[in-house]
Amino acid sequence: MPAQWVALTTYASGFEADWAIARLAAAEIPALRDSNDSVGIFGPGFQGATARGVTVMVPDVVIDEARLLLLDADEVVDDLREVGDGQVDVDPANGTAPP
């Protein structure tokens, strides 16, 4: 039986949904974006917040893996927020943070 596409999560903006889809794609998990809106007043390329949100869909056979991946990513973002202003000194010569 072929996989069914199911809703993974809904984001407030297209930018957030695209970020999640990029994370999933990096892990070779297929994903689709459902903008829950036709063109809207700002046009099809609008990436800001929408009243209905933007749903990310994945095949049902990878839903658990996709959830774990996005939960891990959300924890990293939360950890960075707890550090403070999120500023990290980076050595421009090699792109790494100092020890």
N, C-alpha and C positions, 0 to 999 in steps of 0.2 A: 504494500500500500504506500503510495507517495506521501511525503511529509506534507502536513498542513501548516500554513503560516499562522502564527499566533502572536498576540500582542505581548511584548516583553515589558515595556514601560511607556509612559507618556511624559514628555518634557514640556516645559512652558514655552520654549522657543525653538526655532529651527536650528539655531547654532548649537544648542545643547544636544539635540537629537543627532545632528551631523557628527558631533564629537563622539557620541556613543557609537554610531555606526562605524566611524573610523577605527575605534578601539576594537570593535568586533571584527572588522575586516582584517586588522593586523593579526588577529588570532585565527584567521581563516574561517570565521563564522559568518555566513551570509545574512544580510539584514536589509530590510526595506523601510522606507520612511512613508508614513501616511500623515499628510498635513491636516487631515480632518476639516479641510476648508477647501472651497474651490479657489479661485484666484484671489479673492479678498480685495480690499480697497488699495493695498499697497503693491499688488502684483505678485507673480509666482516666485520671484527671487527674494522675497522678504524673509529675513532671518530672525526678527525680533519676537517678542512674546505675542501669543495669540490667545483668543478667548477659549478655544477648544483644545489647545495644545497640539503637540506633534507626537504621534505614536511611532515607536520603533517596533518592527515585527521581525520575528525569526522563525525558522522551521521548528516545529514542535519537538523534533528529535534532539535539538541542541539547546532547548530553553534553559535547562539547569546550568549548563556550562556558560551560557551567555549571562545569566543572572549573577553567577559567581564572579565572572570577569568584571562586570560593571560594579559589583559591590566592592571588589578589591580596588578598583579605580577611584570610587567615591571615598574610600578610607584614606587613600593617599592624599586626595585633595583636602579632606578634613584634617589630616595630620599637618599638612603645610599651613593651613589656616591657624592651627594651634601654635605653631612656631612663632608667629608674630605677623609681621607685615609681608612675609613670604619672600623677602629679599635675601638672596644668597650671593655672596661674593664669588665671582667666577674668574679664573685666570684666563685672559683673552688669548694667551699663547696656545693653550691646549684645551680650553673649554671645560676644565674641571674645577670643582670647588676645592679650596685649600683644606688640608687636614685639620 
